[in-house]
Amino acid sequence: MKSAFALVLIALLLETFVFNINYFLTANYNTISLNSRLNLQETADEQYKLTAVNHTLEFSNLNVEVHNVWLNFDYRQPAQELTVKIQFTDDAHHTYFDSTEYTVGVPDVAVSTLSDQSEYINLNTSGLVNNLRIDIVGDDVGYPIKLSDICINARHPFDFNTGRFFATVGILALAFAFRPRSAIYRIGIVDEPRKSKAAIIAAVVIEVYLMATFLFIGSNLVGVATKDYNNGSWDGHSIVNVFEVGGDNAQQYAELAKAMAHGQLYLEEEPPQWLQDMSDPYDKGARDEAQKETGEPYLFDVAYHDGHYYVYFGVVPVVLFYLPFYLLTGANFPTAIGVLLACIAFVLGCSALLDRFARYHFKRVSLGLYLLLQIPLVMCCGVLYLLKFPTFYSLPIMLGLAFSVWGLYFWMRGRVAAARSSGPEKWYLAGSLCMALVVGCRPQLVVLSFLAFPLFWRAYISERRLFTPRGAREFACLVAPYVVVAAGLMGYNYARFGSLTDFGANYNLTVNDMTKRGWKLGRLAPALFAYFLQPPSVTGVFPFVQPAPFDTTYMGQTIKEVTFGGILACLPVLWILPFAKRILSLRVRQRSTRTIMGVIVVLLASGVVVALLDAEMAGILQRYFADFSFMFLAAVVLLAFIVNENLDPRSQTANLLMKVLLALVAISVLYSALVCFVPETGWYSDVYPWAYQNVIETAQFWT
């Protein structure tokens, strides 16, 4: 209780005296109003109006020290983000100055008309300022702009930011809980199951809450409205209603559900006649020319075959979410909610799976070590980026990951049941069904099914359990779901494209001709660098991470979207991997079964294979990191468990390694969190830049 009180008190002091430092620094300022010097038209409500013709404010012969400028915009006008360019002359500059080859001038600053904190702009001048020029720049400005006041040397108001306060409490609580001498490192997962399970459940609840909050912040991509949330799209009478987001291209799953409800597998929208008449409809340049000539649009990023549009993305999300929702409500299922549900399932399954490994394959895993590894496993595997863009592109990946971890969990439960002769069949059926459904979500992730070899080889092959009646029945339960799901998916493919194995990706109307993309070795080197080795590109401005540069010597078309660095360079927790061989030798010396070693080898090999498949089949995209990052992180978790099992917890080596692991995890989680706030096209920062400015001001409290 004392510790909790101390943490809250520290957070309170930080919020009061550190995060509000500008309030104290400006307390003795003598505020000077420049309203009388404004040469602007006044409105009826005593506001000054900036227009497209007159949006420059210039003040001469001030001859005072200027520490800041306060642009007090009228909050009642439509909110927007303005780019403000400030120039001044002072004792060190007798003319206005800009950036040169060797210097950087006063940078443009973003000001939100609805963010009070952003309206205070600190300046670093030399001596007395004589002339001051303030200009609203940029083409995308909504004029007129109403200005209530303009002052220099304004006193910064005190701003107790409750969100920042609670975030500080949370960070301090994490630091306190995971400090090297914390009690959580003395609570054994095996020895004290009640305490450990309660703490794990609490951690999962907090993670789910944070993830859900982050998803709902990006309200422009959620597609759900209430009277208080997205109220512009609220129908005015329902408690909650759904609406379409993202344009026509984003409704593929919803349109497929409608088509299925009407008894067909192709979309109901008819392709334009010019597309049907083309000799090669997969040539984007030719499509764009034809569209320009006819004025008739076509659907982008759908499969086109034999005169119809098809959805080439996995069909399981449609059957699971969209079709039942459409049959019940007649409305489109909100994709973001599907992504969130799949994310929650992933976090729950991931935590349960990790708990299984910790309890049944290791004896000395502490609650502290479990949580220290569980957090990066769920936070650094790419799912946060899928939540940032919870679109139909993200849903099959997220759902594939969720099915994978639950499939592995059920398999693990089945292995324990088989060892106790208590009937593993139901667990094997559930596990294999989940693993098989992955193919109908994200086919690449089916490589995780190869984990069946290290998990079941010894029991069913080496010990010849397969050749007993009971073992044969159990093995049939492992195989049967794959057969059933494969038959359904093959039938679905054959009904659409006349092929059992063709999912339709090659017929995709995208930026390149997928029918002729082929497999090129030259693509692999830049992809491996971008996916694994590319260092992060950082800056001194929030969120401190920015898109990584990309250059290649591959003399062909490379499909590349914004990425933020390779996982081996940006997730230091993965730096354990170079020591994998030495760590695995520790497991061998323990004379334990080879199961864990086999699992780690399969995870690492699967991660590399999936990354290469993504590069060859599609390209280099940030969301594809979620396809393989989990595999490397899961391998690291098991390697850390092995090291922990072989060290005396009271030794200096164990203490040092725990401190190093804590630092590696902290940096990895911080990087993954910051990537979520990088401004990107289509995200919250792009659609509501004036509101995103509040996020920046919260983080950059010193500006």
C-alpha positions in Angstrom: 0.0 0.0 0.0 2.9 2.3 0.9 4.5 1.6 -2.5 1.3 2.3 -4.4 0.9 5.6 -2.6 4.6 6.5 -3.3 4.1 5.7 -7.0 1.0 7.9 -7.3 2.8 10.7 -5.4 5.8 10.5 -7.7 3.5 10.6 -10.7 1.7 13.6 -9.2 4.9 15.5 -8.6 6.1 14.7 -12.1 2.9 15.9 -13.7 2.9 19.0 -11.5 6.5 20.2 -11.6 8.1 18.5 -14.6 5.4 18.1 -17.2 4.2 21.6 -16.5 7.6 23.1 -16.5 6.5 25.8 -18.9 4.0 27.1 -16.4 6.7 27.8 -13.9 9.2 29.1 -16.4 6.7 31.7 -17.7 5.2 32.6 -14.3 7.1 35.9 -14.2 6.6 36.9 -17.8 5.1 40.3 -18.6 2.6 39.4 -21.3 2.3 41.9 -24.2 -0.7 41.9 -26.4 -0.2 42.7 -30.1 -3.9 43.0 -30.9 -3.6 46.7 -31.4 -1.0 46.2 -34.1 -3.0 43.7 -36.2 -4.0 44.8 -39.6 -6.8 42.3 -40.0 -10.5 42.5 -40.6 -12.6 42.2 -37.4 -15.7 40.0 -37.2 -19.0 40.8 -35.5 -18.0 38.7 -32.4 -14.7 40.8 -32.0 -12.5 38.2 -33.6 -9.7 38.9 -36.2 -10.0 37.1 -39.5 -7.1 35.5 -41.4 -8.0 35.0 -45.1 -6.4 33.4 -48.1 -5.3 36.9 -49.2 -4.2 38.2 -45.8 -2.7 35.5 -43.6 0.6 37.1 -42.7 1.2 39.0 -39.4 4.2 41.2 -39.2 5.3 43.4 -36.3 8.1 45.9 -36.5 10.1 47.8 -33.9 9.2 45.6 -31.0 12.6 46.1 -29.3 11.8 43.6 -26.5 12.9 40.1 -25.5 10.5 37.6 -26.9 10.3 34.2 -25.2 7.1 32.9 -26.8 4.2 33.7 -29.0 0.6 32.9 -28.1 -1.8 32.5 -31.0 -5.2 32.3 -29.4 -7.5 30.9 -32.1 -11.3 30.9 -31.6 -12.2 27.4 -30.5 -15.7 27.7 -31.9 -14.5 27.6 -35.5 -14.1 24.3 -37.4 -11.0 22.6 -36.0 -7.9 22.2 -38.2 -4.2 21.9 -37.9 -2.3 24.9 -39.2 1.4 25.1 -40.2 2.9 28.3 -38.9 6.1 29.8 -40.1 7.8 32.2 -37.7 10.7 34.5 -38.5 12.3 37.3 -36.5 15.3 39.6 -36.3 17.2 40.0 -33.1 20.7 41.1 -31.8 22.2 38.1 -33.8 20.2 38.5 -37.0 19.4 41.9 -38.5 17.4 40.2 -41.4 15.0 37.3 -41.4 16.9 34.0 -41.8 16.0 30.6 -43.2 17.8 27.2 -43.5 21.0 27.2 -45.5 23.5 24.5 -46.5 25.1 24.7 -43.1 22.3 25.9 -40.8 18.7 25.1 -39.9 16.4 28.0 -39.6 13.3 28.3 -37.4 11.3 25.2 -38.2 7.6 25.4 -39.1 5.4 24.5 -36.3 2.0 22.7 -36.2 -0.7 24.5 -34.3 -4.2 23.1 -33.7 -7.1 25.5 -33.4 -8.6 23.1 -30.8 -5.4 22.4 -28.8 -4.7 25.2 -26.2 -1.2 23.8 -25.5 -0.1 23.9 -29.2 -1.0 27.6 -29.4 1.9 28.6 -27.2 5.1 28.6 -29.3 8.4 28.9 -27.5 11.1 30.9 -29.3 14.9 30.9 -28.8 16.0 34.4 -29.6 19.2 36.4 -29.0 18.7 39.6 -27.1 16.0 42.0 -28.2 13.7 41.1 -31.0 13.0 44.0 -33.4 10.8 42.4 -36.1 8.5 39.4 -35.9 6.8 37.8 -38.8 4.1 35.0 -38.5 2.7 33.4 -41.6 0.1 30.6 -42.1 1.6 28.4 -44.8 0.5 25.4 -46.8 -2.1 24.8 -49.4 -4.6 22.8 -47.4 -5.9 25.5 -45.1 -9.5 26.3 -44.5 -10.0 30.0 -44.6 -11.2 32.2 -43.0 -9.4 31.6 -39.7 -10.6 33.4 -36.6 -8.0 34.7 -34.2 -9.0 36.0 -30.7 -5.6 37.3 -29.5 -2.0 37.3 -30.3 0.5 37.9 -27.5 4.2 37.6 -26.8 5.7 36.5 -23.5 2.5 34.9 -22.5 2.1 33.0 -19.3 1.7 29.3 -20.0 -1.4 27.9 -18.3 -1.2 25.0 -15.8 -2.4 21.9 -17.5 -3.0 18.8 -15.4 -3.2 16.1 -18.1 -5.1 13.1 -16.6 -4.1 10.8 -19.4 -0.5 11.6 -19.0 -0.7 11.2 -15.3 -2.2 7.7 -15.4 0.3 6.7 -18.1 3.1 7.9 -15.8 1.6 5.9 -12.9 1.4 2.8 -15.2 5.1 3.2 -16.3 6.3 3.7 -12.7 4.2 0.7 -11.6 5.9 -1.4 -14.3 9.3 -0.2 -13.4 8.6 -1.0 -9.7 7.1 -4.4 -10.4 10.0 -5.5 -12.6 12.8 -4.1 -10.6 15.6 -6.7 -10.0 14.7 -7.3 -6.3 10.9 -7.4 -6.9 8.9 -10.1 -5.1 7.5 -11.4 -8.5 10.8 -13.1 -9.2 10.3 -15.2 -6.0 6.8 -16.4 -7.0 7.2 -19.7 -8.8 4.7 -20.5 -11.6 4.7 -24.1 -10.5 5.0 -23.7 -6.8 2.4 -20.9 -6.3 -0.2 -21.4 -9.0 -2.9 -19.3 -7.5 -0.8 -16.2 -7.1 0.8 -16.5 -10.5 -2.5 -17.2 -12.3 -4.1 -14.2 -10.6 -1.2 -11.9 -11.6 -1.2 -13.3 -15.2 -5.0 -12.7 -15.6 -4.5 -9.1 -14.3 -1.7 -8.5 -16.8 -3.8 -9.8 -19.6 -6.8 -7.6 -18.7 -4.5 -4.5 -18.7 -3.0 -5.5 -22.1 -6.4 -6.0 -23.6 -7.7 -2.7 -22.2 -4.7 -0.8 -23.7 -5.0 -2.5 -27.0 -8.7 -1.8 -27.2 -8.2 1.8 -26.2 -5.6 2.2 -28.9 -7.8 0.7 -31.6 -10.8 3.0 -30.7 -8.5 6.1 -30.8 -8.3 5.6 -34.5 -12.1 6.3 -34.8 -11.9 6.9 -38.6 -11.2 3.2 -39.1 -13.5 1.6 -36.6 -16.9 1.8 -38.3 -19.0 1.9 -35.0 -21.0 4.9 -33.8 -22.8 5.9 -30.7 -24.2 9.2 -29.5 -20.8 9.9 -27.9 -18.4 8.1 -30.3 -18.3 8.9 -34.0 -21.6 10.7 -33.4 -21.5 12.2 -36.9 -22.3 8.7 -38.2 -24.8 7.8 -35.4 -28.3 7.0 -36.6 -29.8 8.9 -33.7 -31.8 6.1 -32.1 -29.7 2.9 -31.7 -27.4 2.4 -28.8 -24.8 1.5 -31.3 -24.8 1.3 -35.1 -22.3 0.4 -37.7 -21.2 2.3 -40.8 -18.9 1.8 -43.7 -15.3 3.1 -43.5 -12.4 3.0 -45.9 -14.2 3.2 -49.2 -15.4 0.5 -51.6 -12.2 -1.4 -51.6 -12.4 -1.9 -47.8 -15.8 -3.7 -48.1 -14.6 -6.8 -49.8 -15.4 -9.2 -47.0 -18.8 -7.6 -46.4 -19.6 -7.8 -50.2 -18.6 -11.4 -50.3 -20.9 -12.1 -47.3 -23.8 -10.6 -49.3 -22.9 -12.6 -52.3 -22.8 -15.8 -50.3 -26.1 -15.0 -48.7 -27.5 -14.8 -52.3 -25.9 -18.1 -53.3 -22.8 -17.1 -55.2 -19.1 -16.9 -54.6 -18.2 -13.9 -56.7 -19.0 -10.3 -55.8 -22.3 -8.8 -57.0 -20.7 -5.7 -58.6 -20.2 -6.2 -62.3 -16.7 -5.3 -63.7 -16.8 -2.6 -66.3 -17.0 -3.8 -69.9 -13.6 -2.3 -70.8 -12.0 -4.6 -68.1 -13.8 -7.6 -69.6 -12.6 -6.7 -73.1 -8.9 -6.3 -72.1 -6.5 -8.9 -73.4 -4.4 -8.5 -70.2 -6.5 -7.0 -67.4 -3.7 -7.5 -64.9 -1.5 -4.8 -66.4 -2.0 -1.8 -64.1 -0.8 0.7 -66.6 -3.2 -0.5 -69.2 -6.0 -0.6 -66.7 -5.4 3.0 -65.6 -5.4 4.2 -69.2 -8.6 2.4 -70.0 -10.2 3.8 -66.9 -9.1 7.3 -67.8 -10.5 7.0 -71.3 -13.9 5.5 -70.3 -14.4 7.2 -66.9 -15.6 3.9 -65.5 -13.8 2.8 -62.3 -12.9 -0.7 -61.3 -12.4 -2.4 -58.0 -8.8 -2.4 -56.9 -7.0 -5.2 -55.0 -9.6 -7.9 -55.7 -9.2 -11.0 -57.8 -10.6 -10.8 -61.3 -11.4 -14.0 -63.2 -13.6 -15.0 -66.0 -15.6 -11.7 -65.9 -16.2 -11.6 -62.2 -14.7 -10.0 -59.1 -13.6 -12.4 -56.3 -12.0 -12.0 -52.9 -8.7 -13.7 -52.7 -8.2 -13.2 -49.0 -8.9 -16.1 -46.7 -12.6 -17.0 -46.4 -12.7 -18.0 -42.8 -13.3 -14.4 -41.5 -16.3 -14.1 -43.7 -17.8 -17.3 -42.5 -17.0 -16.5 -38.9 -18.0 -12.8 -38.7 -19.5 -11.2 -41.8 -22.0 -13.8 -43.1 -23.7 -14.4 -39.7 -23.8 -10.7 -39.0 -25.3 -9.9 -42.4 -27.9 -12.7 -42.0 -28.9 -11.4 -38.6 -28.8 -7.6 -39.2 -28.6 -7.0 -42.9 -25.6 -4.7 -42.2 -21.9 -4.9 -42.8 -19.8 -6.3 -40.0 -17.3 -3.7 -38.7 -13.9 -5.1 -39.6 -12.1 -3.3 -36.8 -14.2 -5.2 -34.2 -13.2 -8.4 -35.9 -9.6 -7.4 -35.6 -10.0 -6.5 -32.0 -11.8 -9.8 -31.2 -9.0 -11.7 -32.9 -6.4 -9.7 -31.0 -8.1 -10.5 -27.7 -8.2 -14.2 -28.6 -4.5 -14.0 -29.6 -3.5 -12.4 -26.3 -5.5 -14.9 -24.3 -4.2 -17.9 -26.3 -0.6 -16.6 -26.3 -0.7 -16.2 -22.5 -2.3 -19.6 -22.0 0.2 -21.3 -24.3 3.2 -19.7 -22.6 1.8 -20.7 -19.2 1.5 -24.3 -20.5 5.2 -24.4 -21.5 6.3 -22.8 -18.3 4.4 -25.2 -16.1 4.9 -28.5 -17.9 8.4 -28.2 -19.5 10.2 -26.1 -16.9 10.3 -26.1 -13.1 11.8 -22.8 -12.1 10.0 -20.2 -14.2 9.1 -17.3 -11.9 6.1 -15.0 -12.3 8.5 -12.2 -13.0 10.3 -14.0 -15.8 7.0 -15.1 -17.3 5.5 -11.6 -17.4 8.8 -10.1 -18.6 8.7 -12.4 -21.6 4.9 -12.5 -22.1 4.7 -8.7 -22.6 7.1 -8.5 -25.6 5.6 -11.7 -27.0 2.2 -10.0 -27.4 3.3 -6.4 -27.8 6.3 -6.7 -30.2 5.0 -9.3 -32.7 3.3 -6.8 -35.0 -0.3 -7.0 -33.7 -0.1 -3.4 -32.5 0.4 -2.3 -36.1 -2.6 -4.4 -37.1 -4.6 -2.6 -34.5 -3.4 0.7 -35.9 -4.9 -0.2 -39.3 -7.7 -2.6 -38.4 -8.7 -3.2 -42.0 -9.6 -6.3 -44.0 -5.9 -6.6 -44.7 -5.2 -7.0 -41.0 -8.1 -9.3 -40.1 -6.9 -12.5 -41.7 -3.4 -12.1 -40.3 -4.7 -11.4 -36.8 -7.2 -14.2 -37.0 -4.5 -16.6 -38.3 -2.3 -15.8 -35.3 -5.2 -16.3 -32.9 -6.0 -19.7 -34.3 -2.3 -20.7 -34.3 -1.7 -20.0 -30.6 -5.0 -21.6 -29.6 -4.2 -24.6 -31.8 -0.8 -25.0 -30.1 -2.4 -24.6 -26.7 -5.0 -27.3 -27.3 -2.2 -29.6 -28.6 -0.3 -29.0 -25.4 -3.3 -29.8 -23.3 -3.8 -33.0 -25.3 -0.2 -34.1 -24.8 -0.6 -33.7 -21.0 -3.9 -35.6 -21.2 -2.3 -38.4 -23.2 0.5 -38.7 -20.7 -2.1 -39.1 -18.0 -4.2 -41.5 -20.1 -7.2 -39.2 -19.6 -8.3 -39.0 -23.2 -6.6 -36.3 -25.4 -8.9 -36.7 -28.4 -11.1 -33.6 -27.8 -7.9 -31.5 -27.3 -6.3 -32.9 -30.5 -9.5 -32.3 -32.5 -9.8 -28.7 -31.2 -6.1 -28.0 -31.8 -6.0 -29.4 -35.3 -9.2 -27.6 -36.2 -7.7 -24.3 -35.2 -4.4 -25.0 -37.0 -6.3 -26.1 -40.1 -8.5 -23.0 -40.1 -5.3 -20.9 -40.3 -5.1 -21.9 -44.0 -8.5 -20.2 -44.5 -7.2 -17.0 -42.9 -3.5 -16.6 -43.7 -2.0 -19.6 -45.6 1.6 -18.6 -44.8 1.0 -19.3 -41.1 0.3 -22.9 -41.8 4.0 -23.5 -41.3 3.3 -23.5 -37.6 1.6 -26.8 -38.1 5.1 -28.3 -38.5 5.4 -27.9 -34.8 3.4 -31.1 -34.6 6.6 -33.0 -35.5 8.6 -32.0 -32.3 5.5 -32.2 -30.2 4.2 -35.6 -31.3 7.1 -37.4 -33.0 8.5 -39.1 -29.8 5.2 -40.3 -28.5 3.7 -41.6 -31.8 6.7 -42.5 -33.9 9.7 -43.2 -31.6 7.6 -44.9 -28.9 5.3 -46.5 -31.6 2.1 -45.3 -29.9 0.7 -44.7 -33.4 0.6 -48.5 -33.9 -1.7 -49.1 -31.0 -5.5 -48.9 -31.3 -5.6 -46.0 -28.8 -2.7 -44.2 -30.4 -4.2 -44.6 -33.9 -7.5 -43.1 -32.7 -5.6 -40.2 -31.1 -3.6 -39.7 -34.3 -6.8 -39.7 -36.4 -8.1 -36.9 -34.2 -5.0 -34.9 -35.0 -5.3 -35.5 -38.8 -9.1 -35.4 -39.3 -9.7 -31.7 -38.9 -7.0 -31.0 -41.5 -8.7 -33.3 -44.0 -12.2 -31.7 -43.4 -11.0 -28.1 -43.6 -8.7 -28.9 -46.6 -11.7 -30.5 -48.4 -13.8 -27.4 -47.8 -11.2 -24.9 -48.9 -10.3 -27.0 -52.0 -14.0 -27.2 -52.9 -14.3 -23.4 -52.4 -11.3 -22.8 -54.7 -12.5 -25.2 -57.3 -15.9 -23.6 -57.4 -14.3 -20.2 -58.1 -11.3 -20.9 -60.2 -11.5 -24.5 -61.3 -8.4 -25.4 -59.2 -8.2 -27.1 -55.8 -5.1 -25.2 -54.7 -5.7 -21.7 -56.4 -6.8 -19.2 -53.8 -6.9 -16.4 -56.4 -4.0 -14.3 -55.4 -2.5 -14.4 -58.9 -5.6 -12.8 -60.3 -5.3 -9.8 -58.0 -5.9 -6.4 -59.6 -3.0 -4.7 -57.8 0.0 -2.5 -58.6 1.8 -5.3 -60.4 0.9 -8.2 -62.7 0.7 -11.1 -60.2 0.2 -13.6 -63.0 3.7 -12.9 -64.2 5.4 -12.0 -60.9 7.2 -15.3 -60.6 9.9 -16.2 -58.1 13.1 -14.0 -58.3 16.1 -14.6 -56.1 17.0 -10.9 -56.5 14.1 -9.8 -54.4 15.3 -11.8 -51.3 18.3 -9.7 -50.3 16.5 -6.3 -50.0 13.6 -8.1 -48.3 15.8 -9.9 -45.8 17.6 -6.6 -45.0 14.3 -4.7 -44.6 12.6 -7.4 -42.6 15.5 -8.3 -40.3 18.6 -6.0 -40.4 17.4 -2.5 -41.3 18.3 -0.1 -38.4 15.5 2.1 -37.1 15.4 5.7 -38.4 15.0 8.0 -35.5 14.5 11.7 -35.0 14.4 14.1 -32.0 10.7 14.8 -32.5 7.8 12.7 -31.1 7.2 9.8 -31.8 11.0 9.7 -32.4 10.7 6.9 -35.0 10.2 7.5 -38.7 9.9 5.5 -41.9 13.2 3.8 -42.7 14.9 4.6 -46.0 14.9 2.0 -48.7 17.4 1.5 -51.6 17.9 -1.6 -53.7 20.1 -2.8 -56.6 17.3 -5.2 -57.7 16.7 -4.0 -61.3 13.0 -4.8 -61.4 9.8 -3.8 -59.6 9.8 -4.0 -55.8 6.6 -3.8 -54.0 7.4 -1.7 -50.9 5.3 0.2 -48.4 6.5 2.2 -45.4 8.5 0.1 -42.9 10.3 1.1 -39.7 13.3 -1.2 -39.5 14.1 -4.9 -39.2 13.1 -6.9 -36.2 16.7 -8.0 -35.3 17.8 -4.4 -35.3 14.8 -2.9 -33.6 13.8 -5.5 -31.1 16.8 -6.0 -28.8 15.1 -8.9 -27.0 15.8 -10.9 -30.1 19.6 -10.5 -29.6 19.3 -13.7 -27.6 19.0 -15.6 -30.8 22.8 -15.6 -31.7 23.4 -17.6 -28.6 20.7 -20.2 -29.5 23.1 -23.0 -30.2 25.0 -22.6 -26.9 21.7 -22.3 -25.0 20.2 -25.4 -26.6 23.3 -27.3 -25.6 22.4 -26.6 -22.0 19.0 -28.3 -22.6 20.8 -31.3 -24.1 23.1 -31.6 -21.0 20.0 -31.7 -18.8 19.1 -34.9 -20.6 15.6 -33.5 -21.2 13.5 -34.6 -24.2 14.3 -33.0 -27.5 10.8 -31.5 -27.7 11.7 -27.9 -26.7 14.8 -27.9 -28.9 12.7 -29.1 -31.8 10.0 -26.5 -31.2 12.7 -23.7 -31.2 14.3 -25.0 -34.4 10.9 -25.2 -36.2 9.9 -21.7 -35.0 13.1 -20.1 -36.3 13.0 -22.0 -39.6 9.3 -21.1 -40.0 10.0 -17.4 -39.4 12.6 -17.3 -42.1 10.5 -19.2 -44.6 7.4 -17.0 -44.0 9.4 -13.8 -44.4 10.8 -15.1 -47.7 7.4 -16.2 -48.9 5.9 -12.8 -48.1 8.8 -11.1 -50.0 8.4 -13.2 -53.1 4.6 -13.4 -53.2 3.7 -9.9 -52.1 6.5 -7.5 -51.2 7.8 -5.6 -48.2 5.0 -4.3 -46.0 4.9 -3.4 -42.3 1.9 -5.5 -41.6 3.7 -8.5 -42.9 6.0 -8.3 -39.9 3.2 -9.9 -37.9 3.5 -13.0 -40.1 6.8 -14.0 -38.7 7.8 -11.9 -35.7 5.8 -14.0 -33.3 7.9 -17.1 -34.3 11.2 -15.5 -33.4 9.8 -14.0 -30.2 8.4 -17.3 -29.1 11.8 -19.0 -29.8 13.4 -16.3 -27.6 11.0 -17.0 -24.8 11.8 -20.7 -24.8 15.6 -19.9 -24.9 15.2 -17.6 -21.9 13.4 -20.3 -20.0 16.2 -22.8 -20.7 18.9 -20.3 -19.5 16.8 -19.6 -16.4 16.5 -23.4 -15.7 20.3 -23.8 -15.7 21.3 -20.9 -13.5 21.2 -20.5 -9.7 18.7 -17.7 -9.2 20.8 -16.4 -6.3 24.0 -16.1 -8.4 25.5 -12.9 -9.8 25.3 -14.3 -13.3 21.5 -14.8 -13.0 21.1 -11.3 -11.5 23.1 -9.7 -14.3 21.3 -11.6 -17.0 17.9 -10.6 -15.6 18.9 -6.9 -15.6 20.1 -7.2 -19.2 16.9 -9.0 -20.2 14.8 -6.3 -18.5 16.6 -3.6 -20.5 16.3 -5.5 -23.8 12.5 -6.0 -23.2 12.0 -2.3 -22.2 13.6 -1.0 -25.4 11.7 -3.5 -27.6 8.4 -2.6 -26.1 9.1 1.1 -26.3 10.0 0.8 -30.0 6.9 -1.2 -30.8 4.7 1.4 -29.0 6.3 4.4 -30.7 5.7 2.9 -34.1 2.0 2.9 -33.3 2.1 6.7 -33.1 4.0 7.5 -36.3 1.9 9.7 -38.5 0.7 7.7 -41.6 -1.7 8.2 -44.4 -5.2 7.1 -43.6 -4.6 6.9 -39.8 -5.9 9.1 -37.0 -3.0 11.6 -37.5 -3.9 12.1 -41.1 -7.7 12.3 -40.8 -7.8 14.3 -37.5 -4.4 16.1 -37.5 -5.8 18.8 -35.2 -6.7 16.1 -32.6 -3.4 14.2 -33.0 -1.7 17.5 -32.1 -2.9 16.9 -28.5 -1.0 13.6 -28.5 2.2 15.4 -29.6 1.7 18.1 -26.9 1.2 15.5 -24.2 4.5 13.8 -25.1 6.5 16.9 -25.9 5.6 18.8 -22.8 8.7 21.0 -23.0 7.9 22.7 -26.3 
